[in-house]
């Protein structure tokens, strides 16, 4: 966490000796805070002060890495509570659960499915980040399944068991993959910490609530394990949200070092809808939307797109390159089953009305996009459709392009019915 000049000044000798080349200690502290000078430039600063400042400047949420190599997952090191304050840098990982008690054939089916599990959202594709292998009490079986998961899927592992003795064989089998060990509790803390320390693995600390976690994390650190993840025994969606919020607020706003670690939520529900509700903090769509730069909207390339197999008599639609706008339009065009050309205008990733208000979606930019994308060579007609929200542009677009302009619906959901009745003349 960045230190202010006042934070630094508190640890300086305050003699204004000028040995650092700066007139006063406060001025020197300001230069250090602005990274124009180093603390080492002060010949009189004590080792205790250096250590204190190093501790105070550490991120409020520790960076913890699970796994190794290209597939490793970095978690934590966030510095702000709200997304608009700064971009969240490290998206949460998504894990799938594999019971070690399944027979070999079932394990094989699960692992094959995990390898193909992919999601698509606003043009981006991504998959799961971890495989959680859960013990059913047989340490040797857990080790065998964990090794198979590591070899066949190649993702970081979470090894889940009730004691160090349950996990030790599995840890030995996949130690070089740096698995996450789940979970240390008040009852088994010492043995789990010893196992994690011996194998240099990150460790999940589990307690009833955030207050109970504050009692356990210092003991884990004292035992030699600093790479921790936190989880609570919350069962309902409300309790999960409450605990997650308390932990994050405690670390970021109250500087509670005992809660300054990434968190883990385990969801097990028979009802898929309830499972999705309880896991809402880690849902695919939420993760994609939250972990983006709020100053840089998700956008697609501005060009001519084909939906279906459009021909020379097919409709031509115009929209912006804001990903959510385009893929909503594309989805509704696909639903119409009418092959269509879509001209995407570069509006710097803003939606139709926002782009129109900022003059990024104007008659001039639309005309330039129509000419540049080559749609004129693809169709035999000269008719295009604008979004209903910018009907005011109709006349100017016709003047700029020489095309006949039809006004589409204000809402994308109305596109299918309009396209089905569309004619090129």
N, C-alpha and C positions, 0 to 999 in steps of 0.2 A: 504494500500500500504506500503511495507517495507521501513523503513527509513534508510538512510545511517548514518554513524558515523558523517559526517559533519552536516547533518540535526539536529541530536541530540545535537551536540556540540554547535550549535548556541543558544540553549536555556539553557545551563548550566551556572553556575555563573563564570566559568573560573578563579577560585582562586587557583587551584591546592592545595587545603587544605589537601588532602589525608584522609579526614574523611570517605570517601567511601571505603578506603582500597586500592585504586589505586593511583599511583604516580601523574598522571595528569588528568585533565578533559577530554582531548582528548582520552587518553587511556581508561578512563571510558566509554566515548561515544562509542568507538569501541567495548567494551565488551557488552554494551547494544544492539548495532546493531546486534551483533552475538548471542544475547539471552543468554549470559553468566552472565549477571547481570541485575538487574531491576532498573528502574528509581527511585524507592523508596529507593534504597540504598544510594542515595545522600541526605543528611539531609538538604541541602540548596536550593534545586530546588524549585521554586515557584509554586503555584497552577496555575498561569497563564501559566507558561511553560508547566505544565502537560496537561492543556487543549489544548494548541496550538499543542503539539505533538500528542495528541489523535486525533485531527482534521486532522492533516497532514498524520497520518498513516491510516486513514479510506480508504477503497477501493474506487477507482475513480468512480466505478459504484455501486450504492447502491444495497444491497440485498433486494429484495421485494418478499414477499410470498403471493400467491393468494390461497384461500381455506384453509382447515384444514385437519388434519389426514393423512392417508396413500396416499390420492390422491392430496395432496397440491402440488402446483407448485412453486418452488423457481427459481427466475430469477435475473440476474445481478451478481454483485460481481466479474466480470471479471477484470483482471489486465493488460492484454496485447492486442495489436492490431492484431497481427498475430499469427496464430495457431502454427507455428514452434517455437515461443518464449516460449510457455508454453501450456499445454493442456487446452482447453476451458472446463469449469467445468459444466456449467448449460445450457443444451440444451433449445432452444426456445420451447414454447408450441404451439400446434396446436389446433385451436378452430373451431367449426362449428357454423353457424348462424341459429337461430330459430326466426321467426317472431311471436310475441305474437298475431298478428291479425288473425292467422290461426284458423280454427274451431277445436273443441276438437278432432275429428277423425284424422285430418291432423297432429295435434300436437302429438297425440299418435303414428302415423306412423313414424314421424320424430324421436321421442325419441327411438322407438324400433330399428330404423336403426342405430342411434348413438351408441347404446349399442353393436352392432355387428360390428361396423366399425373398422377393423383391417388392418394393412399393414404388408407385409413381405418383407424383404430386406436382402440379403446375410445371410439367416438363422435366422435373428432376427425378432421378431414380436412385434409390438407396435401399439397403437391406438391414438385417440385424447386425449387432456389434459383438454379442457374446452368446455363449451357450452355458447355461447353468445346469450342472449335473448333480442330481440330488441322491444322496445315499439312502438306502432302505435298511441299513444296519450291517450290510456285508461289505467290509473294507476292501477285500480283494476284488469284488464285483465292481465297486465304485472305481477302483484304479483301472480296471480293464476298460470300462465304458468311457472314462475320462480320456484315457490314451487314444481310444478309437475316435472320440469326438475331436480331439486335437489334431489327429492325423488326417481325418476325412473332411472336416469342415474348415480347419485352419484359423478359427477365430479364438480370441481370448476366452478362458474358462472361468466360471464361478463354481467352486467346489463346495457343496452344501452338506453339512453333517452336524450332528449334535455334540461331537467331541473330537479332540485331537487324534485319538486312536482311530476313529472312523475315517479321518481324512489323511492320515500320515502316508499310507501306501499310495494314494492317488496323487498327493503332492510330490512324492518321490518319482512317480511315473511321468509327470508333466512339469516338473520343476523348472525346466528351461523355458517354459512358456509364460512364466510369472502369473500364475492363476490368482484369483481373488478368493480368499478363504471366508466362508460364511458358516457360523457366526460366533463371535465371542460374546458371552453373556456374563452376568454376575456369578453364575455357578461354575463356568469353565474358563474364565478369563485368563488365568495364569498359564494353563496348558496351551490354549489357543495362541496366546502371545508368544510363548516359547516356540511353537511350531512355525508361526509366521516369521519370527526373527531368524530362526535357524535356516529357513529357506528363502529369505529376502522376498517374501510375498506380502502384498497388501492384505488388510484384514477388515472385515465388517464387524462393527461393534453394535450389538442389539440390546435395547432396553425398552421398558414400558413406555417411556415418554422422554422428551428432551431433558427434563430435570435429572432423570436417572442416567441419561447418557453423560451428563456433566460429571457424574461420580465415576464413570468407567473409563472415559478417554484419558484422563491424566495417568491412570494406572497402566494403561496400555503403552503410553509414551514412556513412562518410567521403566517399563519392561523392555524397552528397546525397539518398539514398533511405532513409527510416526505416520506411515502411509495407511490411513484409516478411512473407511466409509461408515456412515451412520444410518441406522434403520431403527424404527420403532415398531411396537406391536399393534399399532392402530389397525382396526379392521374395516371400519366404515369409510366411505368417501370423505365425509366431513372430518373425521378424526385424522385421516391421512393428510388432508389439506392443512388442517390446524397444526399438526406436528411439523410438516415440511416448512410451513411459513414461519413457525417459531424458531426452528433451527436456522433458517437463512437469515431472518431478522436478527437473531442473537449474534450470529457471526459478523454480519455486515454493519449493523447499526449500533450494536452494543459492544462490539469488539470482544465478544466472548470466545476466547481461544479454544475453550473446551468443546465448542460446537463448530469450530472452523474447519470442517471437512465436507467433502461431497456426500450426498445421501443416496440411499438405495430404497426402492419400494418393491415389495414382492406382492404380486397380485395372483390369487388363485380363486376363481369363481366358475361355477358350472354354467351360469347364465352369461353368455357373451356380452350382452348389453351392460350387465352389471360390472363385468370385468373391465369393459371399456370406460365406464363411468369412474370406477375406482382408480384406473390407471391414467386418468386424463392428464396428469402432469407430464406424462411421458409418451403421449400419443404421437403417432407419426406426424399428423398435420400440425399439432401444437408445436412439436419440436422444430419443424421446418419453418413455421412462421416466427417463433420466438427467437431462434438463433440466426437471425439475419440482421444486417446493418439497417437500422431504421432510417438512415439517411440515404440508403441505396436500395430502392425497391427492386424486387425480383423481376427481371425482364427477359424477354426473348429477343432473338434476332429479328430486326425489321426487314421483311422480305415478303415474297409471295408464297403462300402456303396452299396446299391441296388437301381437301377433305374428300375422301372417296377417290373417284377417278373422274374429275371434271373434264368437260370437253369444251368445244368452242361456243356452245349455246348455254353453258352453265352459268349460274348466278355469280356475281362478284360482290363480295362484302368488304367493308373497310372498318378496321378497328385499330386500337393502340397496341403497343408492345408491352404493356403491363401484363405479367404472366397470368395473374388471376383473371383479368379481363379476357385475354386471348383464350385460355383453356376453358373458360365458361362458355364463350361463344363457340369454340370448336366442338365442345360436348353437345351443345344444343343443335348445331349444324349436323353433327353425326346422327343425332336422334331423328332428324327429319328424313334421313336416308336420301337426301338430294345432293349429289356431287357438287361441290362448291369451291370457288377460288376465294381466298381471304387475303386481302392486301393489308399488311401490318405496317403502320406508320411509326417511326421512331419518335416517341414522346418522352424519352428518358425514363421509361418504366412507370408512367403515371396513367391513371384511369381516364376514361373518356371525358367526363365533365371536368376533372382536375386539369387535364391536358388542354381542353378547350379554354378554360378560364385563364390559363397561363400562356395561351397562344402557341402551344406546341402541337395542337390538333386543330389546324386552321385550313382554309381553302388552299393556301400556298403549300403547306407541308403535305396535305393529302394529294394534291396534284403532282408534287415532286415524287411522292412514293409510287403513285400509279405509273408515272413515266419510267421511273428507275427499275421497278420490279419486273417489267417485261410482260405484264398482263395484256397489253394491247396486242401483242403477237400471239396470245393464247386464245383469244375469243374473237368471234366474228361480229359481235354486237358492241354497242357503246352505252352500257347501262350498268350503274353500280348502286349499291345500297349503303346509306349512312346510318349510324345509330340514331334512334329516335330522339335521344337527349340533345343532339346537336342539329336539329332540323333547321335552325337558323342559318346554317352554312350552305343550304341547298343551292341557292342562286349563285353564290360566289364560286362554289365548287364546279358548277356547270360552266361558268365563264372561264375558269382556270383550266379545266380539263377538256371541255368540249363534249363531255359525256352527259347523258341523261341521268339524273339523280333521283332515286327512289328513297323514301324515308322508311326505315325499318322500325320495329317496336322499341319502346323505351327500355323494356326489360328483355334480357336475353332469352328468357323462357318462351317468349312469343315468336322466336325465330322459326321453329318448325312449321307452324301454320302459314307463315308468310312465304317461306321458301316453296312450300308445296303448291302455292298458287302463283308463283313467280313466272313471268314470261319475259323473254329477251326484248320484246317490242312494246 
